[in-house]
């Protein structure tokens, strides 16, 4: 992973990354990192204003730092209020499914991973056909990164560390955001803490 990874939002990260079956559920368990906290009250989502949408940007930060369940939740809150039949819904759902695929990677669940990854690619390819760059992301480039990253599992059933050559989301910033981005904090490393070792071997059950 890179020595310096830019953050796009200023929202504090949760105290741990939720992995189903390994640590407390964030909202259902009293020990969860978000238990009792008020959920983000998202009433409207304007895709063209993505560069000022903290929830969208926070979802990217979460994904880039390996908070896959949490990034799913952040983006889903936007997906639920996105304009009906709008390209943003396919885009957000594609990102959500990629995060889900990484959770399946961690549990070495090949069938689940393949299902989510295939669905994500279908939706991101659909977006990229009309919008090569969408909501700050070079779709074509990101799809290529994802294809290269997931290839060892899909073709050879290998399970390397998912954060080696990780397909980060790097945004193309809109005019007017540069000063803000310069002020945001950087991290020395997005560490893959508490996830356990990744070893070879496939599991087919979903």
C-alpha positions in Angstrom: 0.0 0.0 0.0 1.1 3.6 -0.5 3.0 5.4 2.2 0.6 8.4 1.9 -3.0 7.9 1.1 -5.1 11.0 0.6 -8.4 11.3 2.4 -11.4 13.0 0.7 -13.6 13.6 3.7 -13.1 14.9 7.2 -15.3 12.4 9.0 -13.6 10.3 11.6 -13.2 6.6 10.9 -15.0 4.0 13.1 -12.9 2.3 15.9 -12.7 -0.9 13.9 -13.5 -2.5 10.6 -16.6 -4.8 10.9 -16.1 -8.3 9.6 -19.3 -10.5 9.9 -18.8 -13.2 12.4 -15.5 -11.8 13.8 -16.4 -8.7 15.7 -19.5 -6.9 17.1 -22.1 -5.8 14.6 -21.8 -2.0 14.4 -25.4 -1.1 15.0 -27.1 -4.2 16.4 -24.6 -5.1 19.2 -24.2 -2.8 22.2 -20.5 -3.2 21.7 -20.7 -2.1 18.1 -18.8 1.0 16.9 -22.0 2.8 15.8 -24.4 1.3 18.3 -26.9 4.0 19.4 -25.5 6.6 17.0 -27.9 8.5 14.8 -27.7 7.3 11.2 -26.9 9.8 8.5 -30.1 11.6 7.6 -29.8 11.7 3.8 -32.9 13.1 2.2 -31.6 14.0 -1.3 -28.6 13.1 -3.4 -27.5 15.4 -6.3 -24.9 13.4 -8.3 -23.5 16.5 -10.1 -22.6 17.9 -6.6 -20.5 14.8 -5.7 -17.4 16.8 -4.8 -19.2 18.5 -2.0 -21.1 15.4 -0.7 -19.3 14.2 2.4 -21.2 10.9 2.6 -20.0 9.9 -0.9 -16.5 11.0 -0.2 -16.5 9.3 3.2 -17.6 6.1 1.5 -14.5 6.4 -0.7 -12.3 6.9 2.3 -13.8 3.9 4.0 -13.3 1.7 0.9 -9.7 2.9 0.4 -8.8 2.1 4.0 -10.4 -1.4 4.0 -13.7 -0.6 5.8 -15.7 -2.5 3.3 -18.9 -3.1 5.3 -18.9 0.6 6.4 -18.3 1.9 2.9 -21.3 -0.3 1.7 -23.5 1.4 4.3 -22.3 4.9 3.4 -23.0 4.5 -0.3 -26.2 2.6 0.3 -27.7 5.6 2.1 -27.1 7.7 -1.0 -28.3 4.9 -3.4 -31.6 4.8 -1.5 -32.4 8.5 -2.3 -30.7 8.7 -5.7 -33.0 9.8 -8.6 -35.0 6.8 -9.9 -33.7 5.2 -13.1 -30.6 7.5 -12.9 -27.1 6.4 -13.8 -25.9 7.2 -10.3 -27.9 4.2 -8.9 -25.9 1.8 -11.1 -22.7 3.5 -10.2 -23.3 3.4 -6.4 -24.6 -0.1 -6.5 -21.5 -1.2 -8.5 -19.3 0.3 -5.8 -21.4 -1.3 -3.0 -21.0 -4.7 -4.7 -17.2 -4.3 -5.0 -17.0 -3.7 -1.2 -19.2 -6.8 -0.7 -16.8 -8.8 -2.9 -13.9 -7.8 -0.7 -15.7 -9.1 2.4 -16.2 -12.4 0.6 -12.5 -12.4 -0.3 -11.7 -12.1 3.4 -13.9 -15.1 4.2 -12.5 -17.0 1.2 -16.0 -17.5 -0.2 -15.4 -17.8 -3.9 -19.0 -18.2 -5.0 -20.1 -15.2 -3.0 -17.2 -13.2 -4.3 -17.8 -14.1 -7.9 -21.5 -13.3 -7.7 -20.9 -9.8 -6.2 -17.9 -9.1 -8.4 -19.7 -10.0 -11.6 -22.7 -7.9 -10.7 -20.4 -5.0 -9.9 -18.6 -5.2 -13.2 -21.9 -5.3 -15.1 -23.2 -2.1 -13.5 -19.9 -0.2 -13.7 -19.4 -1.2 -17.4 -22.9 0.1 -18.1 -22.0 3.4 -16.5 -18.6 3.6 -18.3 -20.2 3.1 -21.7 -21.9 6.5 -21.4 -19.7 8.2 -18.8 -16.0 7.2 -19.0 -15.5 9.5 -16.0 -18.3 9.7 -13.5 -18.6 11.4 -10.1 -14.8 12.0 -10.2 -13.8 8.5 -11.0 -12.2 7.3 -14.2 -14.6 4.3 -14.7 -12.6 2.6 -17.5 -9.4 2.8 -15.5 -11.0 1.6 -12.3 -12.6 -1.4 -14.0 -9.2 -2.4 -15.4 -7.7 -2.2 -11.9 -10.5 -4.4 -10.5 -10.2 -7.0 -13.2 -6.4 -7.3 -12.6 -6.9 -7.5 -8.9 -9.6 -10.2 -8.8 -8.1 -12.3 -11.6 -5.9 -14.6 -9.4 -9.0 -15.7 -7.4 -11.4 -16.0 -10.3 -9.0 -17.9 -12.6 -6.6 -19.7 -10.2 -8.4 -19.8 -6.9 -5.5 -18.1 -5.1 -6.1 -15.9 -2.1 -3.4 -13.3 -1.8 -3.5 -10.4 0.7 -6.3 -8.3 -0.8 -4.5 -5.0 0.0 -1.4 -5.8 -2.1 -1.7 -3.7 -5.3 -5.1 -2.6 -4.0 -7.5 -0.9 -6.5 -7.8 2.4 -4.7 -10.5 4.9 -5.8 -8.6 8.0 -6.9 -10.8 10.9 -7.8 -10.3 13.5 -10.4 -11.1 16.6 -8.4 -13.4 19.3 -9.6 -12.3 22.9 -9.7 -12.9 24.5 -6.4 -12.0 21.5 -4.3 -8.2 21.6 -4.6 -7.7 23.9 -1.6 -9.9 21.8 0.6 -8.1 18.6 -0.4 -4.7 20.2 0.5 -6.0 20.8 4.0 -7.2 17.2 4.6 -5.2 14.8 6.7 -3.0 12.1 5.2 -2.3 8.8 6.8 1.1 7.0 6.9 -0.6 3.7 6.1 -4.0 2.1 5.7 -3.3 -1.0 7.6 -5.1 -4.3 7.2 -5.5 -4.8 11.0 -7.5 -7.4 12.7 -8.6 -9.3 9.6 -6.5 -12.4 10.1 -4.2 -14.2 7.7 -5.2 -14.8 4.1 -4.2 -18.3 2.9 -4.8 -20.3 -0.2 -7.8 -22.6 -0.6 -11.3 -22.0 -2.0 -14.7 -22.2 -0.3 -17.7 -22.5 -2.5 -20.6 -22.0 -0.2 -22.3 -18.7 -0.2 
